[in-house]
Amino acid sequence: MLLWIIGSVFLVSLISFIGILTLFFKMRFLKKLIPFLVSFAAGALIGAVFFDILPEALETSYFSNETILNLVVFGVVLFFLIERLCYLLHFHHYHHRHTHKKEIRRIKPFAYLNLMGDGIHNFIDGMIIAVGFLADFKLGLITSLAVVFHEIPQEIGDFGVLVYGGFTRKKAVLYNFYSALTAMMGAVLTFFFTTNITGLTQMLLPIAAGNFIYLALADLLPELHDEFSLTRNMWHVLIFILGLLVMLGITRLLHF
C-alpha cells in the first residue's frame, strides 16, 4: 500500500509542472480558463466528500455518526486556522505587490513565502491521499483525483505569483515542483503514524472531508463571486455540477 501512496502522491506532485503551459499559451488565455477549472474543482471536491469519503467514514469508523460529523466540523475549523496562518506568510506578498510593482526581476520575499505556504498545503494533500488509501484502495484513488482537480488551478495561480515575484518561468516551475514534494513527506509520515496508532485512519478521514469542504466553499467558489456575466455564471454552475457528476460516476464505477 505504501508504494501506491507514494506513486499517487508523486503523480499528483507532477501537476506542479502545469506552469509549463504558460510557455505555450498566453497568460491572458489561462486567466480566462482558470475560473472554469475552479468551478469544476469545487464540484469535484464536494462530490468526493459526499459521494465517497463521508459514506466510507460513516460505514467503517469505530466512532459514532455524531463523532464523525463533529470531526468534519473540526476539520473545517482546523484548515481555516491553517489557512489564516498561511495568510500571515503571504502578507508581505500583498504589501510588496502594491508598493513595489516596478521591481519585477529581483526575487522578492513574498515569492519564497508563497512557496512556504504552498508547501504546507501540499503536505496536507499528501496526508489526505495517504488516509484515503489506508481506509480503502478505491477511496485512495478517488481522493487522489479530487486533489488533482483542485491542484490544477491552484498551481497555475502559484506559478503566476512566483513569476511576478522575480523567478524566471523555468525556475518558477522547478521551485513549484520542490514545494509539491512536501506532499510526499506528509504521505509517508501519515502512513507510519496510522499503521502504528489504532483508529487514527478513521479519525483522519472525516477531518480530510472537512478539508475538502473548506477548500471548495471557502477558497474556490468565492473566487467566482466577481463574475457578473449571466452567461458565464450559468456556465460556472453547469461546470460545478459536471464536477459533481464526474466524481459520482467515478465513485459508482470503482464500487461497481
One Martini backbone bead per residue (centre of mass of N, CA, C, O) as a GRO file, in nm:
protein
  256
    1MET     BB    1   0.055   0.064  -0.018
    2LEU     BB    2   0.292   0.262  -0.010
    3LEU     BB    3   0.344   0.264  -0.317
    4TRP     BB    4   0.071   0.388  -0.394
    5ILE     BB    5   0.103   0.647  -0.236
    6ILE     BB    6   0.368   0.748  -0.361
    7GLY     BB    7   0.275   0.739  -0.657
    8SER     BB    8   0.032   0.931  -0.631
    9VAL     BB    9   0.181   1.176  -0.511
   10PHE     BB   10   0.380   1.210  -0.742
   11LEU     BB   11   0.171   1.260  -0.965
   12VAL     BB   12   0.049   1.509  -0.829
   13SER     BB   13   0.318   1.674  -0.823
   14LEU     BB   14   0.331   1.706  -1.142
   15ILE     BB   15   0.124   1.945  -1.156
   16SER     BB   16   0.338   2.173  -1.115
   17PHE     BB   17   0.410   2.165  -1.438
   18ILE     BB   18   0.172   2.343  -1.557
   19GLY     BB   19   0.339   2.606  -1.605
   20ILE     BB   20   0.438   2.524  -1.892
   21LEU     BB   21   0.189   2.632  -2.047
   22THR     BB   22   0.298   2.932  -2.058
   23LEU     BB   23   0.493   2.864  -2.303
   24PHE     BB   24   0.224   2.821  -2.504
   25PHE     BB   25   0.042   3.011  -2.338
   26LYS     BB   26  -0.127   3.272  -2.259
   27MET     BB   27  -0.215   3.427  -1.969
   28ARG     BB   28  -0.485   3.533  -2.070
   29PHE     BB   29  -0.606   3.255  -2.130
   30LEU     BB   30  -0.567   3.127  -1.845
   31LYS     BB   31  -0.743   3.337  -1.691
   32LYS     BB   32  -1.006   3.239  -1.837
   33LEU     BB   33  -0.985   2.930  -1.750
   34ILE     BB   34  -0.962   2.905  -1.438
   35PRO     BB   35  -1.260   2.949  -1.338
   36PHE     BB   36  -1.357   2.673  -1.463
   37LEU     BB   37  -1.164   2.496  -1.298
   38VAL     BB   38  -1.278   2.583  -1.025
   39SER     BB   39  -1.565   2.477  -1.060
   40PHE     BB   40  -1.486   2.182  -1.100
   41ALA     BB   41  -1.323   2.143  -0.839
   42ALA     BB   42  -1.552   2.201  -0.640
   43GLY     BB   43  -1.735   1.969  -0.733
   44ALA     BB   44  -1.528   1.740  -0.683
   45LEU     BB   45  -1.493   1.779  -0.378
   46ILE     BB   46  -1.789   1.747  -0.294
   47GLY     BB   47  -1.825   1.470  -0.424
   48ALA     BB   48  -1.607   1.318  -0.262
   49VAL     BB   49  -1.737   1.358   0.013
   50PHE     BB   50  -2.057   1.262  -0.041
   51PHE     BB   51  -1.989   0.991  -0.222
   52ASP     BB   52  -1.730   0.870  -0.026
   53ILE     BB   53  -1.591   0.965   0.237
   54LEU     BB   54  -1.834   0.973   0.433
   55PRO     BB   55  -1.954   0.692   0.385
   56GLU     BB   56  -1.695   0.549   0.472
   57ALA     BB   57  -1.678   0.667   0.760
   58LEU     BB   58  -1.967   0.570   0.857
   59GLU     BB   59  -1.918   0.257   0.793
   60THR     BB   60  -1.602   0.204   0.932
   61SER     BB   61  -1.610   0.333   1.197
   62TYR     BB   62  -1.560   0.341   1.550
   63PHE     BB   63  -1.741   0.576   1.548
   64SER     BB   64  -1.982   0.780   1.573
   65ASN     BB   65  -2.172   0.980   1.380
   66GLU     BB   66  -2.138   1.230   1.557
   67THR     BB   67  -1.828   1.225   1.566
   68ILE     BB   68  -1.780   1.247   1.265
   69LEU     BB   69  -1.920   1.525   1.228
   70ASN     BB   70  -1.737   1.672   1.430
   71LEU     BB   71  -1.474   1.620   1.265
   72VAL     BB   72  -1.557   1.784   1.022
   73VAL     BB   73  -1.575   2.052   1.170
   74PHE     BB   74  -1.287   2.046   1.271
   75GLY     BB   75  -1.162   2.050   0.988
   76VAL     BB   76  -1.262   2.327   0.907
   77VAL     BB   77  -1.128   2.484   1.140
   78LEU     BB   78  -0.837   2.391   1.100
   79PHE     BB   79  -0.807   2.503   0.797
   80PHE     BB   80  -0.867   2.790   0.871
   81LEU     BB   81  -0.622   2.826   1.054
   82ILE     BB   82  -0.402   2.748   0.851
   83GLU     BB   83  -0.474   2.969   0.644
   84ARG     BB   84  -0.420   3.209   0.828
   85LEU     BB   85  -0.119   3.146   0.862
   86CYS     BB   86  -0.058   3.164   0.558
   87TYR     BB   87  -0.148   3.456   0.528
   88LEU     BB   88   0.084   3.574   0.692
   89LEU     BB   89   0.298   3.482   0.483
   90HIS     BB   90   0.146   3.661   0.247
   91PHE     BB   91   0.147   3.959   0.331
   92HIS     BB   92   0.399   4.062   0.169
   93HIS     BB   93   0.277   4.024  -0.104
   94TYR     BB   94   0.069   4.256  -0.088
   95HIS     BB   95   0.260   4.480  -0.012
   96HIS     BB   96   0.461   4.457  -0.257
   97ARG     BB   97   0.257   4.465  -0.489
   98HIS     BB   98   0.167   4.779  -0.415
   99THR     BB   99   0.481   4.914  -0.372
  100HIS     BB  100   0.669   4.725  -0.606
  101LYS     BB  101   0.592   4.691  -0.924
  102LYS     BB  102   0.882   4.748  -1.074
  103GLU     BB  103   1.010   4.498  -0.908
  104ILE     BB  104   1.049   4.200  -1.074
  105ARG     BB  105   1.339   4.036  -1.097
  106ARG     BB  106   1.367   4.063  -0.810
  107ILE     BB  107   1.352   3.857  -0.558
  108LYS     BB  108   1.092   3.826  -0.341
  109PRO     BB  109   0.982   3.732  -0.038
  110PHE     BB  110   0.688   3.640  -0.121
  111ALA     BB  111   0.779   3.400  -0.297
  112TYR     BB  112   0.884   3.225  -0.059
  113LEU     BB  113   0.623   3.235   0.106
  114ASN     BB  114   0.453   3.092  -0.102
  115LEU     BB  115   0.610   2.825  -0.090
  116MET     BB  116   0.551   2.766   0.205
  117GLY     BB  117   0.242   2.760   0.190
  118ASP     BB  118   0.231   2.541  -0.032
  119GLY     BB  119   0.380   2.323   0.129
  120ILE     BB  120   0.163   2.287   0.345
  121HIS     BB  121  -0.065   2.211   0.156
  122ASN     BB  122   0.078   1.958   0.032
  123PHE     BB  123   0.115   1.803   0.292
  124ILE     BB  124  -0.191   1.764   0.335
  125ASP     BB  125  -0.249   1.614   0.074
  126GLY     BB  126  -0.074   1.369   0.145
  127MET     BB  127  -0.237   1.285   0.390
  128ILE     BB  128  -0.511   1.240   0.247
  129ILE     BB  129  -0.421   1.021   0.051
  130ALA     BB  130  -0.324   0.820   0.264
  131VAL     BB  131  -0.593   0.789   0.412
  132GLY     BB  132  -0.753   0.681   0.174
  133PHE     BB  133  -0.585   0.418   0.127
  134LEU     BB  134  -0.610   0.306   0.423
  135ALA     BB  135  -0.920   0.274   0.408
  136ASP     BB  136  -0.928   0.259   0.074
  137PHE     BB  137  -0.832   0.210  -0.238
  138LYS     BB  138  -1.061   0.361  -0.392
  139LEU     BB  139  -1.050   0.614  -0.216
  140GLY     BB  140  -0.762   0.693  -0.296
  141LEU     BB  141  -0.825   0.750  -0.593
  142ILE     BB  142  -1.042   0.968  -0.549
  143THR     BB  143  -0.870   1.159  -0.380
  144SER     BB  144  -0.652   1.207  -0.592
  145LEU     BB  145  -0.840   1.335  -0.804
  146ALA     BB  146  -0.938   1.571  -0.631
  147VAL     BB  147  -0.657   1.695  -0.596
  148VAL     BB  148  -0.597   1.741  -0.892
  149PHE     BB  149  -0.835   1.935  -0.958
  150HIS     BB  150  -0.739   2.161  -0.741
  151GLU     BB  151  -0.436   2.197  -0.837
  152ILE     BB  152  -0.443   2.326  -1.115
  153PRO     BB  153  -0.534   2.623  -1.050
  154GLN     BB  154  -0.331   2.667  -0.820
  155GLU     BB  155  -0.060   2.628  -0.978
  156ILE     BB  156  -0.104   2.857  -1.176
  157GLY     BB  157  -0.116   3.078  -0.958
  158ASP     BB  158   0.161   3.024  -0.827
  159PHE     BB  159   0.325   3.078  -1.079
  160GLY     BB  160   0.247   3.375  -1.106
  161VAL     BB  161   0.370   3.468  -0.838
  162LEU     BB  162   0.667   3.389  -0.897
  163VAL     BB  163   0.704   3.563  -1.148
  164TYR     BB  164   0.634   3.830  -1.008
  165GLY     BB  165   0.874   3.776  -0.785
  166GLY     BB  166   1.132   3.696  -1.015
  167PHE     BB  167   1.099   3.448  -1.158
  168THR     BB  168   1.151   3.241  -1.381
  169ARG     BB  169   0.973   3.013  -1.543
  170LYS     BB  170   1.161   2.772  -1.492
  171LYS     BB  171   1.203   2.820  -1.184
  172ALA     BB  172   0.907   2.814  -1.104
  173VAL     BB  173   0.857   2.520  -1.179
  174LEU     BB  174   1.079   2.394  -0.998
  175TYR     BB  175   0.992   2.513  -0.719
  176ASN     BB  176   0.705   2.400  -0.729
  177PHE     BB  177   0.799   2.107  -0.716
  178TYR     BB  178   0.944   2.116  -0.447
  179SER     BB  179   0.687   2.193  -0.291
  180ALA     BB  180   0.520   1.935  -0.375
  181LEU     BB  181   0.707   1.721  -0.216
  182THR     BB  182   0.573   1.754   0.069
  183ALA     BB  183   0.356   1.539   0.021
  184MET     BB  184   0.541   1.298   0.075
  185MET     BB  185   0.586   1.352   0.373
  186GLY     BB  186   0.289   1.342   0.460
  187ALA     BB  187   0.236   1.050   0.365
  188VAL     BB  188   0.456   0.892   0.521
  189LEU     BB  189   0.385   0.984   0.808
  190THR     BB  190   0.093   0.884   0.803
  191PHE     BB  191   0.151   0.589   0.757
  192PHE     BB  192   0.322   0.534   1.019
  193PHE     BB  193   0.113   0.636   1.227
  194THR     BB  194  -0.148   0.468   1.140
  195THR     BB  195  -0.006   0.178   1.170
  196ASN     BB  196   0.046   0.244   1.503
  197ILE     BB  197  -0.251   0.376   1.532
  198THR     BB  198  -0.547   0.309   1.643
  199GLY     BB  199  -0.798   0.485   1.455
  200LEU     BB  200  -0.664   0.720   1.287
  201THR     BB  201  -0.796   0.692   1.012
  202GLN     BB  202  -1.095   0.735   1.113
  203MET     BB  203  -1.025   1.028   1.210
  204LEU     BB  204  -0.900   1.159   0.941
  205LEU     BB  205  -1.125   1.133   0.730
  206PRO     BB  206  -1.327   1.362   0.825
  207ILE     BB  207  -1.110   1.581   0.822
  208ALA     BB  208  -1.066   1.565   0.516
  209ALA     BB  209  -1.354   1.648   0.447
  210GLY     BB  210  -1.328   1.930   0.574
  211ASN     BB  211  -1.111   2.026   0.379
  212PHE     BB  212  -1.275   2.006   0.114
  213ILE     BB  213  -1.506   2.190   0.200
  214TYR     BB  214  -1.336   2.440   0.251
  215LEU     BB  215  -1.206   2.469  -0.027
  216ALA     BB  216  -1.470   2.496  -0.191
  217LEU     BB  217  -1.630   2.726  -0.011
  218ALA     BB  218  -1.376   2.931   0.070
  219ASP     BB  219  -1.178   2.930  -0.197
  220LEU     BB  220  -1.317   2.873  -0.477
  221LEU     BB  221  -1.607   3.000  -0.509
  222PRO     BB  222  -1.529   3.302  -0.431
  223GLU     BB  223  -1.371   3.350  -0.706
  224LEU     BB  224  -1.671   3.393  -0.863
  225HIS     BB  225  -1.810   3.667  -0.744
  226ASP     BB  226  -1.694   3.870  -0.985
  227GLU     BB  227  -1.911   3.752  -1.171
  228PHE     BB  228  -2.159   3.925  -1.404
  229SER     BB  229  -2.217   3.715  -1.614
  230LEU     BB  230  -2.474   3.517  -1.696
  231THR     BB  231  -2.342   3.311  -1.883
  232ARG     BB  232  -2.090   3.244  -1.706
  233ASN     BB  233  -2.253   3.158  -1.455
  234MET     BB  234  -2.394   2.919  -1.587
  235TRP     BB  235  -2.133   2.770  -1.655
  236HIS     BB  236  -2.037   2.737  -1.365
  237VAL     BB  237  -2.272   2.564  -1.271
  238LEU     BB  238  -2.241   2.334  -1.478
  239ILE     BB  239  -1.942   2.265  -1.404
  240PHE     BB  240  -1.996   2.198  -1.112
  241ILE     BB  241  -2.190   1.963  -1.175
  242LEU     BB  242  -1.985   1.805  -1.338
  243GLY     BB  243  -1.796   1.749  -1.100
  244LEU     BB  244  -2.004   1.582  -0.946
  245LEU     BB  245  -2.062   1.367  -1.169
  246VAL     BB  246  -1.778   1.258  -1.201
  247MET     BB  247  -1.749   1.154  -0.907
  248LEU     BB  248  -1.996   0.974  -0.914
  249GLY     BB  249  -1.905   0.795  -1.149
  250ILE     BB  250  -1.639   0.697  -1.023
  251THR     BB  251  -1.760   0.574  -0.771
  252ARG     BB  252  -1.949   0.370  -0.913
  253LEU     BB  253  -1.728   0.227  -1.078
  254LEU     BB  254  -1.540   0.134  -0.834
  255HIS     BB  255  -1.813  -0.001  -0.678
  256PHE     BB  256  -1.920  -0.227  -0.892
   0.00000   0.00000   0.00000
